[in-house]
Amino acid sequence: MKRPRTTDRRRFLQGALALPMLTSLSHAAEPKTAPKRLVTAGTQLGWYKPDFFADKPGARLIQPFDQAGVGDKLTTISGLDHKGPTGNGHELVYTLFTGQVLKSISLDQLVAPKLGADARYESLQLCAGEQRFNAPMSLNQYGIPLPPILRPSVMFAKVFGGKATDMERQQYLLESGRSLLDEVTGDAKSLSGRVGAEDREKLEEYFNSVRDVEQKLARRRDWLDKPFPDPDSAFSLPEEETIAHSMMIQNEDLMWDLMALAIKNDACRVFSLTIPLADGALMLGDKLMSAGYHNLSHHGNKKQKVDDLVAIEAAHMGGAARFMKALNETRDVDGSNMLDNTTLLIGSAMADASKHRRVDFPLFVGGGGFRHQRHLSCGEKEEHKNEMACDLYVTVLQRLGFEMESFATSQSNLNGALL
């Protein structure tokens, strides 16, 4: 008896474009179990906590998720940190996902060999532009930082493989206004005729997403080629201001979009994203901020500086919200949505950048199929007595299928609240 015909993804489209996961192409006898995925994202300049924690009505950093329709799939958590040294905050920002244990592995690298075993890449490490202090969030089993991808174009090439990795060809496509999709239209139409209506809709959505990212890359290149206008005479740029720093939000937006596409085509299931310390003023939309990101993080509770800082952080969260929305609206191979099988962790080991303090980390968990609470308050005087940030990570590990009762400096878990 012949087995049902299946499609080899690497052969399809002649390797030029990776496919999203399509139910119609799965062997009928194969169990449809959706893979688990983990995305960890951390900032080197903290978060403005009065607008980060979702227990505050109108918290500005939570609004992007509510506007994206995923506000019921997140929980912010206060009262947790690593209970370690409290010296210069910049020196240990990289310990967010390690538990502040010297020469130890980060959460993403712990899970990558298992979760990423069947994907094209076991894990991918990203950074939204140039770094300072060489402090990425992803560390291997020896505690050595893994070099991240800094440029969206490199991530684009990794996600789409084949001829897309030819950077000269990619440059030609951007300049000519063409797309990777233009070369595979015939194959795509042929495939559409062999899959179900649900998968045809998924293919169309995926191809539209690819075009959208290509257009964003083209717009980003246009911005990089354009000189900045002369600043107002009352404002002088920070000495270390660079184009790379100024374009951080645009780079970050592309990284969020590319991670969603990589998950949709199952290129990778484990990601880390570092949102770096940027000294220069950032482009926010079409406006150059009035001061550098680093400078704004030392706001001293001055309203204008706080508002500008929150505008930057809201842009960070806007990318994350768009990422969650894209997965929430995409059906996984088991019939659920991709967001429920993807855990997103956002936080910072710089709890208060204005004071360089590392007490009471701003922590966020989204998606993953957790029993979300919007906000959990932890600490001795709270309902949840937990004090260690790694207690959250133990619960995340168990949700991802790891039979582990501890991780790094954990003392318990948050299963009772989130599982």
C-alpha positions in Angstrom: 0.0 0.0 0.0 1.4 3.4 -1.0 1.8 6.0 1.6 -0.1 9.3 1.0 1.8 11.8 -1.0 3.7 14.4 1.1 5.5 17.5 0.0 9.2 18.0 0.7 9.5 21.6 2.0 13.1 21.9 1.0 12.3 20.9 -2.6 9.2 23.1 -2.8 9.9 26.6 -4.2 13.4 25.3 -5.0 14.6 26.3 -1.6 14.0 30.0 -2.2 11.3 30.4 0.4 10.5 28.5 3.5 6.8 27.5 4.0 4.6 28.0 7.0 3.4 24.8 8.8 0.5 23.5 6.8 -1.9 20.8 8.1 -2.7 19.6 4.6 0.9 18.6 4.0 1.2 16.5 7.2 1.0 12.7 6.9 -2.5 11.6 7.8 -1.2 9.0 10.3 1.1 11.4 12.1 -0.1 12.8 15.4 -0.7 16.6 15.2 1.1 17.9 18.3 2.1 21.5 18.2 5.7 22.3 19.2 6.4 24.4 22.2 8.4 27.6 21.7 10.2 30.2 23.9 11.1 33.8 23.2 13.0 35.7 25.8 13.4 39.5 25.5 15.3 41.8 27.8 16.2 45.5 28.0 19.5 46.9 29.3 17.8 50.1 30.5 15.0 48.6 32.5 11.3 49.5 32.2 9.3 52.4 33.7 7.5 50.2 36.3 4.6 52.6 37.1 3.4 52.0 33.5 4.7 48.4 33.2 2.7 46.5 35.8 -0.8 45.7 34.6 -2.4 46.3 38.0 -2.4 50.0 37.3 -5.4 51.1 35.3 -4.3 52.6 32.0 -0.7 51.4 32.3 0.8 52.8 29.1 3.1 49.9 28.4 0.2 47.4 28.5 -2.1 49.4 26.2 -0.4 48.1 23.0 -1.4 44.6 24.0 -5.0 45.6 24.7 -5.2 47.4 21.4 -3.8 44.3 19.6 -6.5 42.1 21.2 -4.1 40.0 23.3 -4.4 41.8 26.7 -6.0 38.7 28.2 -3.0 36.6 27.3 -0.4 38.3 29.5 0.6 38.5 33.1 3.0 41.1 34.6 4.7 40.1 37.9 6.1 42.3 40.6 8.2 41.5 43.7 10.7 39.1 42.1 14.4 39.5 41.4 17.6 37.5 41.8 18.4 38.7 45.4 22.1 39.3 44.5 24.7 42.1 44.6 23.2 45.5 44.1 26.2 47.4 42.6 26.3 49.1 39.3 23.1 48.0 37.5 24.7 47.8 34.1 27.2 45.2 35.1 24.7 42.4 35.6 21.9 43.2 33.2 22.9 40.0 31.2 21.9 37.8 34.2 18.1 38.3 33.6 17.6 34.8 32.3 20.5 33.1 34.2 19.5 33.7 37.8 22.8 35.7 38.4 24.8 32.5 38.8 28.3 32.9 37.5 29.3 30.9 34.4 25.7 29.6 34.1 23.4 28.9 31.2 20.5 31.2 30.2 16.9 29.9 30.1 16.7 29.9 26.3 19.9 27.9 25.9 18.8 25.4 28.5 15.6 24.5 26.5 17.0 24.9 23.0 18.5 21.4 22.5 15.1 19.9 23.2 12.6 22.4 21.8 14.8 23.3 18.7 15.9 19.8 17.8 13.6 19.5 14.7 13.7 23.1 13.5 16.2 24.5 11.0 17.9 26.4 13.8 18.2 25.2 17.3 18.0 28.8 18.5 18.6 32.3 17.3 20.0 35.2 19.2 19.1 38.7 18.1 19.9 42.3 19.2 18.1 45.4 18.0 21.3 47.2 16.9 24.7 47.8 18.3 25.5 46.8 21.9 27.5 48.2 24.7 29.1 46.2 27.5 28.8 43.1 25.3 25.8 42.0 27.4 23.5 39.9 25.4 20.8 37.9 27.2 21.8 34.5 25.8 24.6 32.5 27.4 25.8 29.0 26.8 26.4 26.2 29.4 29.8 27.8 30.3 28.3 31.2 30.8 29.8 32.6 27.6 27.6 35.2 25.8 26.5 34.0 22.4 27.0 36.6 19.7 23.7 37.9 18.5 22.4 38.8 15.0 22.5 42.7 14.8 21.0 43.3 11.4 17.5 42.5 10.3 18.8 41.7 6.8 20.9 38.9 8.2 17.9 37.5 10.1 15.8 37.8 7.0 18.3 35.7 5.1 18.3 33.1 7.9 14.5 32.9 7.9 14.1 32.5 4.2 17.3 30.6 3.3 18.3 29.3 -0.1 18.8 32.2 -2.6 17.6 34.7 0.0 21.0 34.2 1.7 22.7 35.8 -1.3 23.0 39.3 0.0 23.7 40.8 -3.4 20.5 39.3 -4.7 18.6 40.5 -1.8 19.9 44.0 -2.4 18.9 43.7 -6.0 15.4 42.7 -5.0 15.0 45.6 -2.6 16.2 48.1 -5.2 14.1 46.7 -8.0 10.9 46.6 -6.0 10.6 42.9 -6.6 10.0 40.1 -4.1 11.3 36.6 -3.3 7.7 35.6 -4.0 7.7 36.8 -7.6 10.0 33.9 -8.6 7.8 31.2 -7.0 4.3 32.3 -8.0 3.8 29.3 -10.3 4.8 26.8 -7.6 2.7 28.6 -5.0 -0.4 28.5 -7.2 0.2 24.8 -7.8 0.5 24.1 -4.1 -2.6 26.1 -3.4 -4.5 23.8 -5.6 -3.4 20.8 -3.5 -4.2 22.0 0.0 -7.4 22.7 1.9 -9.2 26.0 2.1 -7.8 26.7 5.6 -4.2 26.2 4.5 -4.8 28.3 1.3 -5.8 31.1 3.6 -2.7 30.5 5.8 -0.4 30.6 2.7 -2.0 33.9 1.5 -1.5 35.4 5.0 2.1 34.2 5.2 3.0 35.5 1.7 1.4 38.9 2.6 3.6 38.9 5.8 6.7 38.2 3.7 5.9 41.1 1.4 5.3 43.4 4.3 8.7 42.6 5.9 10.4 43.1 2.5 8.8 46.5 2.2 9.8 47.4 5.7 13.4 46.4 4.9 13.3 48.6 1.8 11.9 51.6 3.8 14.6 51.0 6.5 17.3 51.1 3.7 15.8 54.4 2.4 16.1 55.9 5.9 19.7 54.8 6.3 20.6 56.5 3.0 18.9 59.8 3.9 21.0 62.4 5.8 19.4 63.7 9.0 18.1 67.3 8.9 20.0 69.9 10.8 18.9 69.8 14.5 17.2 72.7 16.1 19.8 75.2 17.4 18.5 74.6 20.9 19.4 70.9 20.7 22.7 69.2 20.2 23.1 65.5 19.5 24.8 63.3 22.1 28.5 62.8 21.3 28.0 59.0 20.8 24.9 59.3 18.7 25.1 57.1 15.6 22.8 56.0 12.9 22.8 52.5 14.3 21.6 53.6 17.7 19.1 56.1 16.2 17.5 53.3 14.2 17.1 50.9 17.1 13.3 50.9 17.1 13.0 50.3 13.4 15.5 47.4 13.7 13.6 46.0 16.7 10.3 46.2 14.9 11.7 44.1 12.0 13.2 41.6 14.5 9.7 41.1 16.1 8.1 40.6 12.6 10.9 38.2 11.5 10.6 36.1 14.7 6.9 35.7 14.0 7.6 34.6 10.4 10.3 32.2 11.6 7.9 30.6 14.0 5.2 30.4 11.3 7.6 28.5 8.9 9.1 26.5 11.8 12.6 27.8 11.0 13.3 28.2 14.8 11.5 27.7 18.1 13.8 29.4 20.6 14.8 33.0 20.4 16.4 35.7 22.6 16.2 39.4 21.8 18.4 42.0 23.5 17.1 45.5 23.5 20.4 47.3 24.0 21.6 50.4 25.8 21.6 53.2 23.2 23.3 56.4 24.0 22.1 58.3 20.9 18.7 59.8 20.4 16.3 57.4 18.7 14.1 57.9 15.7 10.5 57.3 16.9 8.2 57.2 13.9 9.5 60.1 11.8 10.7 62.1 14.8 14.2 62.2 16.4 13.8 62.1 20.2 14.9 65.2 22.1 17.5 63.3 24.1 19.3 59.9 24.1 17.6 56.7 25.3 20.3 56.3 28.0 19.9 59.8 29.2 16.1 59.5 29.3 16.4 56.4 31.5 17.9 58.6 34.1 14.7 60.6 34.3 14.7 61.7 37.9 10.9 61.6 37.8 10.8 64.7 35.6 7.5 64.4 33.7 8.8 65.3 30.2 11.7 62.8 30.4 9.4 60.1 31.8 6.9 60.7 29.0 9.7 60.4 26.4 11.1 57.3 28.0 7.6 55.7 28.1 7.1 56.5 24.4 10.3 54.5 23.6 9.2 51.7 25.9 5.7 51.7 24.4 7.4 51.2 21.0 9.3 48.2 22.4 6.0 46.8 23.6 4.2 47.7 20.3 6.6 45.2 18.5 5.9 42.6 21.1 2.1 43.1 20.9 2.2 42.8 17.1 4.3 39.6 17.5 1.7 38.2 19.9 -1.2 39.2 17.6 0.4 37.6 14.6 0.7 34.3 16.4 -2.7 34.5 18.1 -4.3 34.8 14.7 -2.4 31.9 13.2 -3.6 28.3 13.5 -1.1 25.8 14.8 -0.8 22.2 13.5 -3.0 20.9 16.3 -5.8 23.3 15.6 -5.0 25.7 18.5 -3.4 29.1 17.8 0.4 29.5 17.8 0.5 32.0 20.6 -0.9 29.4 23.1 2.2 27.2 22.2 4.7 30.1 22.4 5.9 31.5 25.7 7.1 35.1 25.6 9.2 36.4 28.5 10.0 40.1 28.7 11.9 41.8 31.5 15.0 43.5 32.8 17.6 42.9 35.5 17.8 46.7 35.6 14.8 47.2 37.8 15.2 50.9 38.0 17.5 52.5 35.5 17.1 55.9 37.0 18.8 54.6 40.2 20.7 51.6 38.8 18.9 49.4 41.2 18.2 45.6 40.8 15.3 45.1 43.2 11.8 44.1 42.0 12.4 43.2 38.4 9.7 44.2 35.8 8.7 40.8 34.5 6.1 39.9 31.9 4.9 36.5 30.6 2.7 36.3 27.5 1.1 33.5 25.6 2.2 29.9 26.3 -1.3 28.7 27.3 -0.9 29.9 30.9 -3.8 30.8 33.2 -3.1 34.5 32.9 -3.9 36.9 35.7 -3.0 40.2 34.1 -0.9 40.9 37.2 0.6 39.0 40.1 2.1 40.7 43.2 4.7 38.6 44.9 6.7 39.0 48.2 6.4 38.3 51.9 3.3 40.4 52.4 1.6 39.2 49.2 -0.7 36.3 48.3 2.2 34.7 46.4 5.2 34.6 48.8 7.7 34.0 46.1 10.8 36.3 46.0 13.0 34.8 43.3 12.6 35.6 39.6 13.7 32.0 38.8 10.6 30.7 40.5 8.8 32.0 37.4 11.3 30.3 35.2 10.6 26.9 36.8 6.9 27.3 36.0 7.8 28.2 32.4 10.1 25.2 32.1 7.4 22.9 33.3 4.9 24.4 30.9 7.4 23.8 28.1 7.5 20.1 29.0 10.6 19.9 31.2 10.3 17.9 34.4 12.4 20.3 36.5 11.7 21.4 40.0 14.4 24.1 40.1 16.5 26.4 38.0 19.5 28.5 39.1 18.4 30.4 42.3 14.8 29.3 42.4 13.3 28.4 45.7 9.8 27.4 44.5 7.6 28.0 41.5 4.5 30.0 40.4 2.5 26.9 39.3 -0.4 27.7 41.6 -0.9 31.1 40.0 -0.2 30.4 36.3 -0.8 26.7 35.6 
